């Protein structure tokens, strides 16, 4: 089987790229997989992007071939159609833009709620007819997209390599993982931790913030650091994966606040890979009750769902003093994470391409 995989934003190394490149890794073990590069990505350095992606996401892409393709912005539709006809399957990570595909089976992947595309125009509906299937990363994403993407779809949760993440000797750490962006609500979490710490409700605890950061995010991180003077809060931009795994294993509590005070679905967490990774490490997740987080955490069984900052404070303090509760929910959290294993993902993807 000959497979083509294309993401126009491979250089961003976000959750969508991780998802689509895991498909590349999985399918390259038993077939031929080409990772397509448009002109823009090719000029950025195809081999370098592949190596960075493999390292960042801890993937084996050694059998994945790099191919410059007539695809992406400004490409010739006829050349693209002829080029794609040789593939049995095409996977395309879309942000809302599509083209008419010509592989034998054509699969779109949608990572976040997309509205206004493409069913509202005749040309959009025509292009959509060329696609056989949409794979969504969560029921939340599908619910907030499918009216504008009226074709067959299914949900396949992102893969989490839970076998590599193990509970270690637990420390009094609260951990949060997510790109250093205001959408992740770092300011909100820092304020909550600061309040609890100054009220002496989290003595000897520390707060650890991990996330990817580009050059444009440096000023945001600097601004955050100015607000935490005298507090046990640490920042880890672009932390190596093996060090992150250690933090998952050592941390006791995990916070996730993306979507707090938001009504726009696009500003909520669409799934929550880092939440599952934390759970695999035995962290007890305390997550905002919006978006895809509701599909991951079973409230008061494998974690806690909060909707107000007072609830976040209450659950955190409760866990910090009730060691049996912390241990019991940690056990359930780790068990729950197994539902999102790489093996399950592999089985679902292989079934989708048949």
C-alpha positions, 0 to 999 in steps of 0.5 A: 500500500502506498500512502501520502501524508500532508500537513501544510504546517509541519513547521509548527510541530503542534498537536495536529502534526504529532497526530499525522506523523504518528500515522506516518510512523504506524503505516511505514512499518508495513507499507510505503509512506511518503511525507509530502512537502510543498514549496514553502516547507521544502525551502525550510529544509525537508530533512531538518523538519523531519528530524526535528519532528521525530525528536520532538514527538519521539517517533521513528520516521526512518522509513518515511520518505520525503517527497517534494509535491505539487501541493499546497498554496499556489500549486497547479491543480492538474499537476496535483491531480496527476501526482496524487493518483498514484497513491492508495491513501492520502491523509491531509491535515486541514485547517479548513482549506481543501482541494479536490483529491485523486488518491484511491482513498482520501481522508481528512483529519480535523484537529479543532472546531472548524466552522464556515467551511466548506459546505456553504459554497458550491465549489466547496461542496464539490471539492468535499465530494472527493473526500471519503472520510473525516477523522476527528480527534474528539467528539467535541471537535466533531460536534462543533464541526460536522454541520459544515463538513457533511460527509462520513466521519469518525473519532479516533483519539490521539495516540499517547505512548503511555508505556514510556510514561511511568509513575515515579517517586511522587513529589509535591509538584503541580504540573501544567503542560501546554504551549506558552500562549495566553490561550492556555491561561497560564496567568489564571493558574499562576494566580491560583497557585500564588493565592494558595501558596501565600495563604499557606495552603500549599506549603512545600509545593511547587508549580511547574509550567512546561510548553513549546515556545517559538521566538514570538513567545519569549516576551510572553514567558518573560512577562509571566516570570515577572509575576512570580517573584518569590514563588516556587514556580518554574518554567520549562520552554521546549523541554526535552521529551525524556525530561518531561516524562520524568516530570510526569512521573514525579508530579502529583497533581496536573492542572489544565485551564485552557477554555476557562471563561471562554464560550468560543469552542475554538478557544477550548481544548480540543482533546488534551494529549498532555492530560492523558500523558500526565495521567499515565504518569500517575498525576491526578488531573484537575481540568476545566469542564469544557472541550475534549477534557470531558471525554478524558477525565471521569469526575471524582474517579480518575480526576476532578473537573472544575468550572470555577477557580474556587473549585480548582482551589478546593480540589487542589487543597483537598488532594494536598492533605488527603494522601489516600484520596491522592493515591486512589485517584492516581491509580484510577487516573493511570488505568484510565490513560490506557484507553488512549494507547498507541496500540489502540490508535494503530488498530483504528487507523489501520481499520480506517484505511481498509 
